[in-house]
Amino acid sequence: MIKGQPTSEPVQKPPIGQFALLPGLAMLLVLPLVAGGSDYILQVFTHALLLATLALAWNILAVSGSISLGHAAFFGVGAYTSGLLSLELGVSSWLTIPTAGLSAVAIAVLMWLFCHRLRGAYFALATLAFVEIPRVITDNWDGLTRGSRGLVGLPGLPGLRLGAHHFDISASPTGSYYFVLGYGLLLLAMVTLIFRSNLGLALQAIREEETAASTLGIQVQKYRLMALLLSALFSGITGACYAHLVRYIEPGMVYGIHFSAIPLIFAICGGRFTIIGPALAALVLYPLDQFLFHPLLPAGHEFLYGAVIILTILFLPSGFWGQLRKGHLVSIKTGSIE
């Protein structure tokens, strides 16, 4: 075959992720074994995995073309719901964490009522403003939420009981790490199914051309609402896991702009219309920030995210994973020998 000559038949190549992702997964699985007993390394990667799940959840809505700056509302409501139920009522975290996701869905319904007619930047700004509603309520309802004092002494992540054996997940950084890793892999599998389902195809059609999608019979508002609710559900669960991981939360922490902006940053850098890209960006950028830039520039280490966004927009507009996949697909179409 002549290099560069188009072929009439598709060239069969193994998926690029088959070789790129499996070694990465293996590294995550053995990380506690090679970390040398360093609790700090495990804590950093545990937090990176949580941010990866938030980015995955955020991207469910983004694939429809809607950019949200209000996911801190879902994250914060999930954190407070699980924290209050477990701290005040003694409910098991196995029950409070999924309940937190449902409470975030309720907030998403309210957001939808106010924002469903908006598009583009107007939708993004409206979701950003919406974060103030649960934040103000949480900050001022002292009788229920303890206000600005926050929730102190939250129970850790739920344990596992197998027969006569009980595994306290939160007793060590290793247990917490594997719990969050398991949740991340489960969420990745669910997001993959969503993206490859009829729902995912409909969302992509809406993103590309909403009017044409509607003409073809796709119920635009219905699918956008479903995407928002699913995104809120998993964001609320992530917020609950965060609350039980750090064991202390307060309104300024969980409703801050950080948890609204960081999934957008990871999605842009990794690839907003890819499945794994945002999660990979979280697992690369956050440890890089904590291990390298934070020691060098304690007061301004987060400039890394701004610099990476600028470089990505200029040189990798599809994100690094999106650009990698795009190059692979082009090579298949042209039939070039690599």
C-alpha positions as semicolon CSV with decimal commas, in nm:
position;residue;x (nm);y (nm);z (nm)
1;M;0,000;0,000;0,000
2;I;0,135;0,345;-0,088
3;K;0,157;0,580;0,206
4;G;-0,110;0,847;0,198
5;Q;-0,315;0,670;-0,073
6;P;-0,686;0,647;0,021
7;T;-0,831;0,301;0,045
8;S;-1,178;0,180;-0,038
9;E;-1,190;-0,039;0,270
10;P;-1,141;0,081;0,628
11;V;-0,811;-0,014;0,786
12;Q;-0,862;-0,209;1,105
13;K;-0,659;-0,072;1,393
14;P;-0,694;-0,140;1,761
15;P;-0,857;0,140;1,959
16;I;-0,602;0,392;2,074
17;G;-0,731;0,371;2,431
18;Q;-0,650;0,000;2,441
19;F;-0,280;0,077;2,470
20;A;-0,292;0,423;2,628
21;L;-0,540;0,360;2,909
22;L;-0,463;0,011;3,036
23;P;-0,112;0,099;3,161
24;G;-0,258;0,408;3,328
25;L;-0,523;0,199;3,502
26;A;-0,258;-0,047;3,616
27;M;-0,056;0,240;3,762
28;L;-0,358;0,366;3,955
29;L;-0,427;0,018;4,092
30;V;-0,073;-0,032;4,224
31;L;-0,011;0,328;4,331
32;P;-0,048;0,256;4,706
33;L;0,213;-0,018;4,670
34;V;0,469;0,206;4,499
35;A;0,396;0,524;4,695
36;G;0,641;0,417;4,963
37;G;0,390;0,458;5,244
38;S;0,350;0,830;5,171
39;D;0,008;0,942;5,294
40;Y;0,050;1,275;5,115
41;I;0,087;1,112;4,772
42;L;-0,224;0,902;4,828
43;Q;-0,422;1,202;4,953
44;V;-0,328;1,405;4,645
45;F;-0,429;1,130;4,404
46;T;-0,748;1,059;4,600
47;H;-0,846;1,423;4,561
48;A;-0,746;1,410;4,192
49;L;-0,976;1,110;4,145
50;L;-1,263;1,298;4,309
51;L;-1,206;1,593;4,077
52;A;-1,197;1,347;3,786
53;T;-1,543;1,218;3,882
54;L;-1,670;1,576;3,902
55;A;-1,530;1,643;3,554
56;L;-1,695;1,326;3,421
57;A;-2,029;1,431;3,570
58;W;-1,998;1,786;3,436
59;N;-1,922;1,657;3,088
60;I;-2,256;1,475;3,063
61;L;-2,425;1,813;3,032
62;A;-2,144;1,968;2,828
63;V;-2,175;1,710;2,551
64;S;-2,512;1,867;2,468
65;G;-2,336;2,199;2,408
66;S;-2,444;2,358;2,739
67;I;-2,168;2,505;2,954
68;S;-2,245;2,512;3,327
69;L;-2,068;2,730;3,581
70;G;-2,305;2,627;3,857
71;H;-2,206;2,271;3,942
72;A;-2,083;2,390;4,281
73;A;-2,453;2,407;4,372
74;F;-2,494;2,032;4,313
75;F;-2,160;1,955;4,475
76;G;-2,234;2,163;4,784
77;V;-2,591;2,042;4,831
78;G;-2,470;1,682;4,802
79;A;-2,196;1,744;5,058
80;Y;-2,433;1,906;5,309
81;T;-2,712;1,653;5,259
82;S;-2,488;1,357;5,332
83;G;-2,305;1,539;5,609
84;L;-2,619;1,643;5,795
85;L;-2,791;1,305;5,763
86;S;-2,490;1,117;5,893
87;L;-2,389;1,369;6,162
88;E;-2,731;1,462;6,302
89;L;-2,930;1,142;6,243
90;G;-2,656;0,880;6,239
91;V;-2,761;0,743;5,901
92;S;-2,509;0,514;5,733
93;S;-2,298;0,677;5,463
94;W;-2,405;0,398;5,227
95;L;-2,751;0,559;5,237
96;T;-2,658;0,926;5,272
97;I;-2,431;0,933;4,966
98;P;-2,698;0,825;4,711
99;T;-2,950;1,046;4,893
100;A;-2,711;1,336;4,840
101;G;-2,726;1,268;4,467
102;L;-3,105;1,283;4,473
103;S;-3,098;1,615;4,662
104;A;-2,870;1,754;4,393
105;V;-3,122;1,637;4,132
106;A;-3,391;1,839;4,314
107;I;-3,171;2,148;4,292
108;A;-3,116;2,075;3,922
109;V;-3,492;2,077;3,865
110;L;-3,511;2,425;4,018
111;M;-3,219;2,539;3,805
112;W;-3,394;2,403;3,497
113;L;-3,710;2,601;3,571
114;F;-3,511;2,925;3,571
115;C;-3,255;2,853;3,299
116;H;-3,403;2,612;3,044
117;R;-3,480;2,882;2,785
118;L;-3,126;3,021;2,793
119;R;-2,842;2,922;2,564
120;G;-2,469;2,979;2,540
121;A;-2,309;3,237;2,765
122;Y;-2,647;3,338;2,909
123;F;-2,703;2,984;3,035
124;A;-2,353;2,967;3,184
125;L;-2,390;3,298;3,368
126;A;-2,735;3,205;3,496
127;T;-2,605;2,878;3,641
128;L;-2,319;3,066;3,805
129;A;-2,565;3,303;3,971
130;F;-2,783;3,010;4,079
131;V;-2,506;2,882;4,309
132;E;-2,578;3,172;4,542
133;I;-2,925;3,037;4,630
134;P;-2,817;2,722;4,819
135;R;-2,503;2,894;4,947
136;V;-2,696;3,178;5,110
137;I;-2,953;2,939;5,256
138;T;-2,680;2,714;5,396
139;D;-2,484;3,009;5,534
140;N;-2,781;3,162;5,716
141;W;-2,991;2,866;5,833
142;D;-2,795;2,813;6,154
143;G;-3,055;2,587;6,312
144;L;-3,018;2,326;6,038
145;T;-2,682;2,372;5,871
146;R;-2,486;2,543;6,155
147;G;-2,428;2,834;5,921
148;S;-2,079;2,960;5,858
149;R;-1,942;2,739;6,137
150;G;-1,971;2,443;5,903
151;L;-1,997;2,076;5,987
152;V;-1,709;1,939;6,195
153;G;-1,634;1,579;6,279
154;L;-1,817;1,413;5,991
155;P;-1,793;1,034;5,979
156;G;-1,554;0,891;5,725
157;L;-1,632;0,702;5,408
158;P;-1,852;0,395;5,457
159;G;-1,694;0,068;5,562
160;L;-1,745;-0,281;5,426
161;R;-1,854;-0,587;5,620
162;L;-1,788;-0,929;5,472
163;G;-1,908;-1,196;5,712
164;A;-1,718;-1,158;6,035
165;H;-1,470;-0,917;5,881
166;H;-1,516;-0,541;5,882
167;F;-1,306;-0,313;5,664
168;D;-1,290;0,048;5,781
169;I;-1,226;0,228;5,453
170;S;-1,158;0,564;5,614
171;A;-0,908;0,422;5,865
172;S;-0,620;0,472;5,622
173;P;-0,544;0,680;5,312
174;T;-0,513;0,355;5,116
175;G;-0,872;0,253;5,194
176;S;-1,006;0,596;5,100
177;Y;-0,802;0,593;4,780
178;Y;-0,939;0,259;4,662
179;F;-1,295;0,361;4,752
180;V;-1,273;0,675;4,537
181;L;-1,095;0,483;4,261
182;G;-1,376;0,226;4,257
183;Y;-1,636;0,502;4,239
184;G;-1,443;0,669;3,958
185;L;-1,424;0,352;3,751
186;L;-1,793;0,283;3,806
187;L;-1,883;0,636;3,699
188;L;-1,656;0,611;3,395
189;A;-1,837;0,295;3,288
190;M;-2,177;0,462;3,334
191;V;-2,072;0,775;3,143
192;T;-1,940;0,554;2,861
193;L;-2,277;0,381;2,839
194;I;-2,457;0,718;2,840
195;F;-2,238;0,863;2,565
196;R;-2,284;0,556;2,344
197;S;-2,658;0,523;2,404
198;N;-2,942;0,689;2,215
199;L;-2,934;0,961;2,479
200;G;-2,570;1,035;2,404
201;L;-2,632;1,042;2,028
202;A;-2,926;1,277;2,077
203;L;-2,717;1,510;2,294
204;Q;-2,444;1,522;2,031
205;A;-2,701;1,603;1,762
206;I;-2,839;1,885;1,978
207;R;-2,489;2,021;2,027
208;E;-2,409;2,021;1,656
209;E;-2,736;2,177;1,536
210;E;-3,027;2,214;1,775
211;T;-3,278;2,328;1,512
212;A;-3,198;2,039;1,279
213;A;-3,216;1,793;1,569
214;S;-3,559;1,923;1,660
215;T;-3,671;1,891;1,298
216;L;-3,564;1,526;1,300
217;G;-3,794;1,460;1,595
218;I;-3,546;1,481;1,882
219;Q;-3,713;1,634;2,186
220;V;-3,446;1,891;2,263
221;Q;-3,574;2,013;2,599
222;K;-3,637;1,660;2,724
223;Y;-3,284;1,542;2,646
224;R;-3,120;1,855;2,782
225;L;-3,313;1,810;3,106
226;M;-3,209;1,445;3,128
227;A;-2,845;1,544;3,079
228;L;-2,869;1,810;3,351
229;L;-3,032;1,570;3,599
230;L;-2,775;1,296;3,540
231;S;-2,493;1,547;3,567
232;A;-2,636;1,681;3,894
233;L;-2,688;1,330;4,035
234;F;-2,325;1,230;4,000
235;S;-2,198;1,573;4,106
236;G;-2,400;1,545;4,427
237;I;-2,258;1,199;4,496
238;T;-1,907;1,334;4,440
239;G;-1,979;1,617;4,684
240;A;-2,096;1,365;4,945
241;C;-1,779;1,158;4,900
242;Y;-1,574;1,474;4,940
243;A;-1,752;1,563;5,267
244;H;-1,681;1,222;5,418
245;L;-1,326;1,226;5,291
246;V;-1,223;1,562;5,443
247;R;-1,467;1,534;5,739
248;Y;-1,522;1,909;5,755
249;I;-1,720;2,136;5,527
250;E;-1,842;2,494;5,533
251;P;-2,037;2,700;5,276
252;G;-1,742;2,889;5,134
253;M;-1,558;2,562;5,075
254;V;-1,815;2,350;4,891
255;Y;-2,005;2,630;4,713
256;G;-1,692;2,810;4,598
257;I;-1,619;2,897;4,236
258;H;-1,342;2,635;4,247
259;F;-1,584;2,344;4,214
260;S;-1,772;2,518;3,932
261;A;-1,467;2,617;3,729
262;I;-1,234;2,320;3,778
263;P;-1,442;2,066;3,579
264;L;-1,463;2,316;3,292
265;I;-1,085;2,357;3,300
266;F;-1,026;1,983;3,294
267;A;-1,279;1,935;3,014
268;I;-1,116;2,201;2,797
269;C;-0,768;2,062;2,856
270;G;-0,860;1,695;2,814
271;G;-1,127;1,723;2,547
272;R;-1,479;1,846;2,614
273;F;-1,648;1,608;2,370
274;T;-1,454;1,297;2,473
275;I;-1,543;1,044;2,740
276;I;-1,212;1,001;2,921
277;G;-1,039;1,331;2,839
278;P;-1,165;1,545;3,134
279;A;-1,082;1,271;3,386
280;L;-0,731;1,227;3,243
281;A;-0,671;1,601;3,266
282;A;-0,769;1,594;3,636
283;L;-0,533;1,305;3,706
284;V;-0,245;1,486;3,536
285;L;-0,293;1,854;3,619
286;Y;-0,394;1,835;3,985
287;P;-0,097;1,619;4,098
288;L;0,133;1,834;3,883
289;D;0,000;2,143;4,058
290;Q;0,034;1,994;4,407
291;F;0,370;1,824;4,369
292;L;0,554;2,080;4,155
293;F;0,391;2,423;4,136
294;H;0,255;2,449;4,489
295;P;0,600;2,409;4,653
296;L;0,753;2,658;4,408
297;L;0,476;2,920;4,419
298;P;0,260;2,871;4,731
299;A;0,066;3,195;4,675
300;G;0,005;3,163;4,302
301;H;0,045;2,798;4,212
302;E;-0,298;2,779;4,044
303;F;-0,170;2,993;3,758
304;L;-0,089;2,653;3,607
305;Y;-0,456;2,606;3,514
306;G;-0,476;2,941;3,339
307;A;-0,156;2,878;3,147
308;V;-0,269;2,531;3,040
309;I;-0,605;2,663;2,920
310;I;-0,437;2,930;2,706
311;L;-0,195;2,678;2,554
312;T;-0,475;2,429;2,493
313;I;-0,696;2,682;2,317
314;L;-0,407;2,801;2,100
315;F;-0,249;2,468;2,005
316;L;-0,489;2,186;2,101
317;P;-0,843;2,319;2,054
318;S;-0,990;1,970;2,089
319;G;-0,800;1,902;2,413
320;F;-0,500;1,673;2,434
321;W;-0,707;1,353;2,433
322;G;-0,943;1,485;2,168
323;Q;-0,648;1,587;1,950
324;L;-0,484;1,246;1,998
325;R;-0,802;1,065;1,895
326;K;-0,853;1,299;1,601
327;G;-0,503;1,229;1,468
328;H;-0,559;0,856;1,506
329;L;-0,887;0,871;1,315
330;V;-0,730;1,074;1,037
331;S;-0,457;0,815;0,996
332;I;-0,720;0,541;0,965
333;K;-0,914;0,732;0,698
334;T;-0,606;0,808;0,489
335;G;-0,477;0,451;0,517
336;S;-0,122;0,563;0,598
337;I;0,122;0,305;0,733
338;E;0,255;0,395;1,077
